[in-house]
Amino acid sequence: MDNKQKLIDAHLSGGNKDTGFTASQIYYLTHQISKLTSHLESHPKDYSSQRGLWKLLSNRKRLLIYLSKRNATSYTKVSKILGIRGLKGR
């Protein structure tokens, strides 16, 4: 595990490994999305992986909406750390 990942883990979940924490779920989904994106760059006709990517993106979007409603400061912190652009209209 590199230093950047340790830093992100410490910022998102308060240092613990609670995978039920909304910010932790967003982090893990972002990690999966980046892996699938790199896979699809080399395999552009892999439509089943593309469908899986769409599902991950929609799940992350729902979690980001939930987090923005419940805790706006945590939402801005997570989006800034992960480099995710903000939700439209929020």
C-alpha positions as CSV (number, residue, x, y, z in Angstrom):
1,M,0.0,0.0,0.0
2,D,1.5,3.3,-1.0
3,N,1.5,6.5,1.0
4,K,-1.3,8.2,-1.1
5,Q,-3.7,5.3,-0.4
6,K,-2.9,5.4,3.3
7,L,-3.5,9.1,3.4
8,I,-6.9,8.7,1.6
9,D,-7.9,5.9,4.0
10,A,-7.1,8.0,7.0
11,H,-9.0,11.0,5.7
12,L,-12.1,9.1,4.6
13,S,-12.9,6.7,7.3
14,G,-11.3,8.4,10.3
15,G,-8.4,5.8,10.4
16,N,-10.6,2.7,10.9
17,K,-11.5,0.1,8.3
18,D,-15.3,0.5,8.7
19,T,-16.5,-0.5,5.2
20,G,-20.0,0.5,6.1
21,F,-19.0,4.1,6.3
22,T,-20.4,6.0,3.3
23,A,-17.1,7.7,2.5
24,S,-15.3,4.3,2.6
25,Q,-17.8,2.8,0.2
26,I,-17.3,5.8,-2.2
27,Y,-13.6,5.3,-2.0
28,Y,-13.7,1.6,-2.8
29,L,-16.2,2.2,-5.7
30,T,-13.8,4.9,-7.0
31,H,-11.0,2.4,-6.9
32,Q,-13.0,-0.2,-8.8
33,I,-14.1,2.4,-11.3
34,S,-10.5,3.4,-12.0
35,K,-9.5,-0.3,-12.5
36,L,-12.4,-0.9,-14.9
37,T,-11.7,2.3,-16.8
38,S,-8.1,1.2,-17.4
39,H,-9.4,-2.2,-18.5
40,L,-11.8,-0.7,-21.0
41,E,-9.1,1.5,-22.5
42,S,-7.3,-1.6,-23.7
43,H,-10.5,-3.6,-24.4
44,P,-13.1,-1.2,-25.8
45,K,-15.5,-3.8,-27.0
46,D,-15.9,-5.5,-23.7
47,Y,-19.6,-4.6,-23.2
48,S,-20.2,-6.7,-20.1
49,S,-17.4,-4.8,-18.3
50,Q,-18.9,-1.5,-19.6
51,R,-22.2,-2.4,-18.1
52,G,-20.6,-3.2,-14.8
53,L,-18.9,0.2,-14.9
54,W,-22.2,1.9,-15.4
55,K,-23.6,0.0,-12.4
56,L,-20.7,1.1,-10.3
57,L,-21.0,4.7,-11.4
58,S,-24.7,4.8,-10.6
59,N,-24.1,3.3,-7.2
60,R,-21.4,5.8,-6.4
61,K,-23.7,8.6,-7.5
62,R,-26.4,7.4,-5.2
63,L,-23.9,7.3,-2.3
64,L,-22.7,10.8,-3.1
65,I,-26.2,12.1,-3.1
66,Y,-26.9,10.4,0.2
67,L,-23.7,11.9,1.7
68,S,-24.4,15.4,0.4
69,K,-27.8,15.3,2.1
70,R,-26.5,13.9,5.4
71,N,-23.2,15.6,5.8
72,A,-22.2,18.3,3.4
73,T,-18.7,18.9,4.8
74,S,-17.8,15.2,4.5
75,Y,-19.2,15.3,0.9
76,T,-16.9,18.2,-0.1
77,K,-14.0,16.6,1.7
78,V,-14.5,13.2,-0.1
79,S,-15.0,14.8,-3.5
80,K,-11.9,17.0,-3.1
81,I,-9.6,14.1,-1.9
82,L,-10.8,11.7,-4.6
83,G,-10.9,14.3,-7.4
84,I,-14.5,13.6,-8.2
85,R,-16.4,16.5,-9.8
86,G,-19.4,17.7,-7.8
87,L,-23.0,16.6,-8.5
88,K,-25.0,18.8,-10.8
89,G,-27.2,21.2,-8.8
90,R,-25.7,20.3,-5.5
